[in-house]
């Protein structure tokens, strides 16, 4: 869906199994972070407003496409670690984004087909594509809900979430490339704490976050472009991100680091820090 439309239109979105198809209005005149991310990755599921805002942002932070690719690779490595080494078989992925290569369930179920994944996003295109493309193995399960991260209680209480994941067993919570869309006025610490408090001991939290530490002008310019387009954005430094995301948790080595430096694979040269500008980490909820 790469065509443009001047009027909002309706697209079926798949939420709870009981509700079936839920018509949700899609305003293509306003940019959306998930569709802009898709554009950076070279996808086609974006509209004119997404592309124009993304192009303006790239004029400030010229390496944003490199950063997005590195973040996506971090996601894949993180999921492999969680299944292979941490033994996790359940995932709650909030801020899913449009389906791309190495989606959470694909990585996880390639290792253990019995893995279960719930995807959460608040864009109609994301949810429609998720229903069509993010299909599970017969042994496992993949589900999708339409929800906003700011309504964290609604996510946790959703019957699809509760029916797919066993909250008596460890769950891997993923907030990858989403926390920087929660400015301080949205109280992201409360959101993170509420999610983590609902998970049993032995669960894991994987998160990543844009920083302006290594290219202040570029990243702050991108922030301003997003805000002007109606997309909230707030970059944070490593210390603030670590406190926001991982307080009270046991960080997995190598801790909070650039996503490109989190357990990299192979000997290929990695991009310089000023091109990445993105921190990531994984931590375990202690007993």
N, C-alpha and C positions, 0 to 999 in steps of 0.2 A: 504494500500500500504506500506508494510514493507519490500519488497524485495529490493535487491541491484542491481545497474546497473553501469557499468563502462563507459557508454556513455550517454551524454545528450539525452533526448528524449522529444517529444512534447506531450502536454496534452491540451485538449480544455479548454479554460478559458472563462467565461461568463462575458462580460463587458457590454457596453451599449446595450439596447434592439435593437437598429438599427443595431449595428454591428454584433449581434449574436455571434456565436462561433469564438473566436479569438485564433488561435494556438500560444502558448507561449512556448519557450524553457525552459526546466527544467534541470538544471545541478545538478545531484545527487551526484557529487563528492565534492560539496562545502556545508558546513553546512548552515542552515538557521534558524534564531531565532525562527520563528513560529514552525518549526518542532522540534527544540530542546525543546521548551516549551511543545509541545505535548508529547515528551519523558519523561520529568520530571513529567507530569501528569499521566503517565502510558499508553499513547496512542500508537497506532501502525502505525501511518502515518508519519514515519520518515525513514531515510536511514542510511547507515553505517557511513557516514561522520558526520551526526547529532548526532548519538549515541556516537561515539568516542569522539567528541568534548565535548558533554555534560558530559560524564564520567570523562574526564580530569578536567572539570570545577567543578564537584562535589568533586573531590579530594581536591580542594582548599576550596570551600564553601560547607561543608558537609551537611548543612541544607537547601540547595537550594530547595529541593522538598517540604519541609515544607513551605518555603516562597512563592513558586508558588501557593500552595493550599490556603494559606491565601489571596493572591492577588486575586485569582479567587473568593473566598467567598466575598471579598470586592466588587468586580464587581457586584455580585448578590444583595447584600444589597444596593449598591448605586443605581442600576436601580429601585429597589422597592421603595426607598425613592423618586426618581425623579418622578415616576408615582403616587404613593399613596399620597405623601405629597406636592410635588412641582407642581403636575398637568401637567407634561410634557407628550406629546404624540408623539414626534418625536425624533429620535436618529440618530446621525452620528458617527458611531463607526469605528475609524481608527486604523489599526493594529489589526484586528479582531482575527487572529490566527485560528487554526483549530477548527471546531465545537467540543464542549465538553458539559458537563452538564450545565444547566442554562445559555444558550446563551442569549444575550440581548433581542432579540425579544420574546423568550420563557418566560422570566421573565416579560417583559413589557406587552405582550399580554395576559398573564394569569390574569393580573389585568384589563386591558382594551383591548379587542380584536382589537380595531380600531387603535392601535399604529402602527407607521410606522418607519422602521429602514433601514438605508443604511449601509452596511458593506464595508470596504475598506481594501485591503491588496495587497501585491505585490508578493505573492508566488502562482504559478499555482495550486498546490495541495489544498491550502486553498480555492481558488476561485472555483475550481471544486467541492469540498466537500460542499462549501456554497450553490452552486446552487442545489445540490442534497438533502441536509439535512436541510437547514435553510429555511423551507417553512413557509409562513405566514398564518394567519387566513384569512378567506374570507373577514372579515370586515377591516382588516389592509393591510399592504403591507411590503414586505421585498425585498430589492434590493442589488446588489453586483457590485462593480467595481474593476478592477485591476489597482492600482495606487500606486505610491511611495509618502510617506508623504512629501518628500522634494520638490515634484512638487505640492505644496499646491494650486496654482492657477488652475492647471488642475483638481484637485479634486473638487474645488468649482464651476468650470465652466462645469463639466461633465453633460450631459443631463439627465442621470439617477438620479444623485443627485438632480438636479433642478426639475425633473419630479416627484420625490417621496416626497421630503420635501418642505414644504411651508415656505420660508424664511421671510414671514411676521408674522409668529407665532413662539413662543419659541421653540428652538431646544436644545437638550442635546448633547453636543460634548463629545466624549469619547476618551482620549488618555491614555488608561490603559496599563501599562507595555510596552510603546513604546518610551517615551522620553529619556530613558537611552541608546537607540540605535542611538541617535542623538548627536554626539560629538559637542563641541563648534564650530568647523570649519564648521559645517552644519548650523550654525546660528539658533538654535532652537527657540530663542526668536522671531525672525521675523516670523517663521512658526506659532507659537502659536498666535502671535498678528494678523497675516493675517486671520487666522481661526476665531478668536473671533470678529474681526472687521466686518466680514461678517454676524455674527449672530445678530438677533434683540435683543433689550433690553428684559430682563426677561428670556433669555436663560441661560443654566447651562453648566458648564465645570467640568467633572470628570476626574481625572488623578491620576496615581501612578508612583512611581519611586524608583529604587533600591538605597540604600545608603551603604556606607562603614563605617559609624560612629560607629557601634556596633561590627563589626568584620572586621577591616581593612585588615588584612592579607588574610582572606578568600575571601572577596569580590574583593579585588584588584587582587588576584590570578585568580579569575573567569574572571575579565575584561581582563587580559593579555591573558588568554586562548582563549576567544572570538576573540580578535584582531588577534592573530596568525592564527586563523581559517578564517580570512577575514570578521568577523562580528564586526562592530564598536560597542563600548560600553564605557560608561562613567557614573560611579556612581556619585551622587551629595548628599550633605548633606541637611538637612531639610530646612535651610534658603535659600539656592540656589534654591532648587526645588520650594519653595513657591514663590520666586521672579520670577522665570522663568514662572511658570504656572498661578499664581493667582494675579499678580499685577493688581490693578484697579478693582478687583472683590470683591464681598461680600462673604466671606467664610461661609459655613454652619457649625454649631457646629458638631463635636468638633474641627474643623479647620484641619490643616495639622498634621497628627498623623500616627503612625504605622497602616498599613492596618488592622491588627488584632484588633486594638483598635478603629476603626471607627464604632461606633454604633453596637457593638457586640450583638449577639442574644444568649439568654440562659446564664446559669451560669457555663458552662464548663470551665475548666482551659485553658488559652491561652498560646501559646508558648512564651518562653523568647525572649527579644528584639534581642539578638544576633543570634537567629535562623530566625527571620523575616526579619530584614534589608530592609524594604520596606515601604515607606511612601505613603500615599494617601490622597485625599481630594476632596471636591466638593464645587464649588462656583457659585454664580449667577451674571450675567452681569446686573449691575444696569441701571435704566432708565436715 
